[in-house]
């Protein structure tokens, strides 16, 4: 799909029936005879302002853009946003990045409202979501991060920089293999977490939250 450079809203009927996918092949589980996509589903430029409501985004993968160098490149298997991104009543699932942000990579203003981020995978940090710039702003309200994986940190979310808040949300069964933050890894961000649940997340350091 072309990069979103202006204001755009995508309204679905329900996330279960309105599906935007890069491929029919799931790049996370890689079933037999499966050739996954080599591109993410949506890109939002610094001038873009995208809202998705009642939509599923799935099966995106960005190896060509994301591999070099690990830990320093721009990820986002499902969505990469340099601008304004709002996700409402939606599902971001089964996306993969060999670098950061398996589900979403955000370096602008990101809002996740009443949505589920599940079964995404990052080869470095931010299995479900990576917030990665000193000017980034992220707000997570009433959302669920479930079964996401990151190799190094932030199985559910990696807050690398910026100012962020999490309210009335659930982090369950997210996992990190090497370092920190099974549910959330707060690296250099100012973060507030309120009225939220962390259950059965795993990491060598900070199974629920690493700060």
C-alpha positions as CSV (number, residue, x, y, z in Angstrom):
1,X,0.0,0.0,0.0
2,X,1.2,3.6,-0.6
3,X,2.6,5.5,2.4
4,X,0.0,7.6,4.3
5,X,1.2,11.2,4.0
6,X,-2.1,13.1,4.9
7,X,-5.1,12.5,7.1
8,X,-6.8,9.2,6.6
9,X,-9.3,7.1,8.5
10,X,-10.0,3.4,7.8
11,X,-13.3,2.3,9.3
12,X,-14.0,-1.4,9.4
13,X,-17.2,-3.2,10.3
14,X,-15.5,-5.4,12.9
15,X,-11.9,-6.5,13.4
16,X,-12.9,-10.1,12.9
17,X,-14.3,-9.4,9.4
18,X,-12.3,-6.4,8.1
19,X,-8.8,-7.7,7.6
20,X,-5.8,-6.0,5.8
21,X,-3.0,-8.5,5.4
22,X,0.4,-8.5,3.6
23,X,0.0,-12.2,2.8
24,X,-2.1,-15.2,3.6
25,X,1.0,-16.7,5.1
26,X,1.8,-16.0,8.8
27,X,5.5,-15.0,9.2
28,X,5.5,-15.8,12.9
29,X,4.6,-19.5,12.9
30,X,5.7,-20.1,9.3
31,X,3.5,-23.1,8.4
32,X,4.7,-25.6,5.8
33,X,4.6,-24.4,2.1
34,X,4.4,-20.8,3.3
35,X,6.1,-17.9,1.6
36,X,5.7,-14.8,3.9
37,X,5.5,-11.2,2.6
38,X,8.7,-9.1,2.6
39,X,6.9,-5.8,3.4
40,X,4.9,-4.3,6.2
41,X,1.2,-3.6,5.9
42,X,1.1,0.2,6.5
43,X,3.5,3.1,6.5
44,X,2.8,6.5,7.9
45,X,5.1,9.4,7.1
46,X,6.0,12.3,9.4
47,X,3.1,14.3,7.8
48,X,0.6,11.5,7.9
49,X,-2.3,11.1,10.4
50,X,-3.8,7.6,10.2
51,X,-6.7,6.3,12.3
52,X,-7.8,2.7,12.0
53,X,-11.0,1.5,13.7
54,X,-12.4,-2.0,13.9
55,X,-9.7,-3.4,11.6
56,X,-7.2,-6.4,11.7
57,X,-3.7,-5.8,10.5
58,X,-1.7,-9.0,10.0
59,X,1.0,-11.0,8.4
60,X,3.3,-8.0,7.7
61,X,7.1,-8.5,7.7
62,X,9.8,-6.1,6.7
63,X,13.2,-7.9,6.3
64,X,14.4,-5.8,3.4
65,X,14.0,-2.5,5.3
66,X,14.7,-3.8,8.8
67,X,17.8,-6.0,9.0
68,X,20.8,-3.7,9.1
69,X,21.9,-2.8,11.7
70,X,20.1,-4.9,14.4
71,X,18.9,-2.6,17.2
72,X,19.3,0.6,15.3
73,X,17.1,0.3,12.3
74,X,13.4,1.1,11.9
75,X,11.1,-1.8,12.3
76,X,7.4,-2.3,12.3
77,X,6.3,-5.6,10.8
78,X,2.6,-4.5,10.7
79,X,2.8,-0.7,10.9
80,X,5.6,1.9,10.8
81,X,4.6,5.4,11.8
82,X,6.7,8.6,11.9
83,X,3.5,10.7,12.1
84,X,0.3,10.3,14.1
85,X,-1.2,6.9,14.4
86,X,-4.4,6.0,16.3
87,X,-5.6,2.3,16.6
88,X,-9.1,1.8,17.9
89,X,-11.0,-1.4,18.5
90,X,-8.6,-3.2,16.3
91,X,-6.3,-6.2,16.2
92,X,-2.6,-6.1,15.3
93,X,-1.5,-9.7,15.1
94,X,1.0,-12.2,13.6
95,X,3.4,-9.6,12.2
96,X,7.2,-9.9,12.3
97,X,10.3,-7.7,12.2
98,X,13.9,-9.0,12.4
99,X,14.7,-5.7,14.1
100,X,12.3,-3.6,16.2
101,X,8.5,-3.3,16.6
102,X,7.1,-6.7,15.5
103,X,3.6,-5.3,15.5
104,X,4.1,-1.5,15.4
105,X,7.0,0.9,15.3
106,X,6.1,4.4,16.3
107,X,8.3,7.5,16.5
108,X,5.6,10.2,16.4
109,X,2.3,10.2,18.3
110,X,0.8,6.8,18.9
111,X,-2.5,6.0,20.5
112,X,-3.7,2.4,21.1
113,X,-7.3,2.4,22.4
114,X,-9.4,-0.7,23.2
115,X,-7.3,-2.9,20.9
116,X,-5.4,-6.1,21.0
117,X,-1.7,-6.5,20.0
118,X,-1.0,-10.2,19.9
119,X,1.4,-12.9,18.5
120,X,3.9,-10.4,17.0
121,X,7.6,-11.1,17.0
122,X,10.7,-8.8,16.9
123,X,14.2,-9.9,16.4
124,X,15.5,-7.2,18.7
125,X,13.1,-5.1,20.9
126,X,9.4,-4.4,21.1
127,X,7.6,-7.6,20.2
128,X,4.2,-5.9,20.1
129,X,5.1,-2.2,20.0
130,X,8.3,-0.1,19.9
131,X,8.2,3.6,20.8
132,X,11.5,5.0,19.6
133,X,12.3,8.7,19.4
134,X,13.0,11.4,22.0
135,X,9.9,13.3,20.7
136,X,7.6,10.3,20.7
137,X,4.4,10.3,22.6
138,X,2.4,7.1,23.2
139,X,-1.0,6.5,25.0
140,X,-2.2,3.0,25.6
141,X,-5.8,2.7,27.1
142,X,-8.0,-0.3,27.6
143,X,-5.8,-2.6,25.4
144,X,-4.3,-6.1,25.6
145,X,-0.8,-7.2,24.8
146,X,-0.8,-10.9,24.5
147,X,1.7,-13.6,23.4
148,X,4.2,-11.2,21.8
149,X,8.0,-12.0,21.7
150,X,11.2,-10.0,21.4
151,X,14.7,-11.3,21.4
152,X,16.4,-8.7,23.5
153,X,13.8,-6.5,25.4
154,X,10.2,-5.4,25.6
155,X,8.2,-8.5,24.8
156,X,4.9,-6.5,24.9
157,X,6.2,-2.9,24.5
158,X,9.7,-1.3,24.3
159,X,9.6,2.3,25.4
160,X,13.0,3.4,24.1
161,X,12.4,7.1,24.4
162,X,9.7,9.8,24.7
163,X,6.8,10.2,27.1
164,X,4.2,7.5,27.4
165,X,1.3,6.3,29.5
166,X,-0.5,3.0,30.0
167,X,-4.0,2.9,31.5
168,X,-6.5,0.0,32.2
169,X,-4.5,-2.4,30.0
170,X,-3.4,-6.1,30.3
171,X,0.0,-7.7,29.5
172,X,-0.1,-11.4,29.4
173,X,2.2,-14.2,28.2
174,X,4.7,-11.8,26.5
175,X,8.3,-13.0,26.4
176,X,11.9,-11.9,26.1
177,X,14.8,-14.3,25.5
178,X,18.0,-12.4,26.3
179,X,17.5,-9.3,28.5
180,X,14.7,-7.3,30.1
181,X,11.0,-6.5,30.3
182,X,8.7,-9.4,29.5
183,X,5.6,-7.2,29.5
184,X,7.2,-3.7,29.3
185,X,10.8,-2.6,28.9
186,X,11.2,1.1,29.9
187,X,14.6,2.0,28.6
188,X,14.9,5.8,28.4
189,X,11.2,6.9,28.4
190,X,9.1,8.8,31.0
191,X,6.4,6.2,31.6
192,X,3.3,6.1,33.8
193,X,1.4,2.8,34.3
194,X,-2.0,2.9,36.0
195,X,-4.7,0.3,36.8
196,X,-3.1,-2.4,34.6
197,X,-2.5,-6.1,34.9
198,X,0.7,-8.0,34.3
199,X,0.4,-11.8,34.2
200,X,2.7,-14.6,33.2
201,X,5.2,-12.5,31.3
202,X,8.8,-13.8,31.1
203,X,12.3,-12.3,30.8
204,X,15.7,-12.8,32.5
205,X,15.3,-9.4,34.1
206,X,11.9,-7.8,35.0
207,X,9.3,-10.4,34.0
208,X,6.5,-7.9,34.2
209,X,8.3,-4.5,33.9
210,X,11.9,-3.6,33.6
211,X,12.6,0.1,34.3
